[in-house]
Amino acid sequence: MNSFKQLISEEDGQGMVEYALILALVSVVAIGILGTLGGNLTSVFTKASGALK
């Protein structure tokens, strides 16, 4: 019974799960921003590449 209580009260993996959730959220936001601005960024890099030639 004591080992069961100890298993329930362990919180070692909690921090790792929180970091994984934060990383997933940041990834989703970054993908959304790049999807929205992707066309604009392509034209900016194309113009910069043409200017460097």
Secondary structure as a PSIPRED ss2 file (coil, helix, strand):
# PSIPRED VFORMAT (PSIPRED V4.0)

   1 M C   1.000  0.000  0.000
   2 N H   0.000  1.000  0.000
   3 S H   0.000  1.000  0.000
   4 F H   0.000  1.000  0.000
   5 K H   0.000  1.000  0.000
   6 Q H   0.000  1.000  0.000
   7 L H   0.000  1.000  0.000
   8 I H   0.000  1.000  0.000
   9 S H   0.000  1.000  0.000
  10 E C   1.000  0.000  0.000
  11 E C   1.000  0.000  0.000
  12 D C   1.000  0.000  0.000
  13 G C   1.000  0.000  0.000
  14 Q H   0.000  1.000  0.000
  15 G H   0.000  1.000  0.000
  16 M H   0.000  1.000  0.000
  17 V H   0.000  1.000  0.000
  18 E H   0.000  1.000  0.000
  19 Y H   0.000  1.000  0.000
  20 A H   0.000  1.000  0.000
  21 L H   0.000  1.000  0.000
  22 I H   0.000  1.000  0.000
  23 L H   0.000  1.000  0.000
  24 A H   0.000  1.000  0.000
  25 L H   0.000  1.000  0.000
  26 V H   0.000  1.000  0.000
  27 S H   0.000  1.000  0.000
  28 V H   0.000  1.000  0.000
  29 V H   0.000  1.000  0.000
  30 A H   0.000  1.000  0.000
  31 I H   0.000  1.000  0.000
  32 G H   0.000  1.000  0.000
  33 I H   0.000  1.000  0.000
  34 L H   0.000  1.000  0.000
  35 G H   0.000  1.000  0.000
  36 T H   0.000  1.000  0.000
  37 L H   0.000  1.000  0.000
  38 G H   0.000  1.000  0.000
  39 G H   0.000  1.000  0.000
  40 N H   0.000  1.000  0.000
  41 L H   0.000  1.000  0.000
  42 T H   0.000  1.000  0.000
  43 S H   0.000  1.000  0.000
  44 V H   0.000  1.000  0.000
  45 F H   0.000  1.000  0.000
  46 T H   0.000  1.000  0.000
  47 K H   0.000  1.000  0.000
  48 A H   0.000  1.000  0.000
  49 S H   0.000  1.000  0.000
  50 G H   0.000  1.000  0.000
  51 A H   0.000  1.000  0.000
  52 L H   0.000  1.000  0.000
  53 K C   1.000  0.000  0.000
